[in-house]
């Protein structure tokens, strides 16, 4: 085991990676999302977004409630490709 603390299994993002960005001055959740791709994997951020918000709150001194959730983009829940292209019965 490498000792990495993975917080986003979909995109292999670590606690250390998030903290490094925050320490470099990036404290906007949308920018963190774009740079690390949190919330963009198959789980759509169900696990990693709350963890990143808690790290951001701890590192910046903000309350978790004051950090807005990143914007959701469609589809906001995983769907099969066949549904999108019309190849599956709905």
Order of alpha helices (4+ residues) and beta strands (2+ residues): beta-beta-alpha-alpha-alpha-alpha
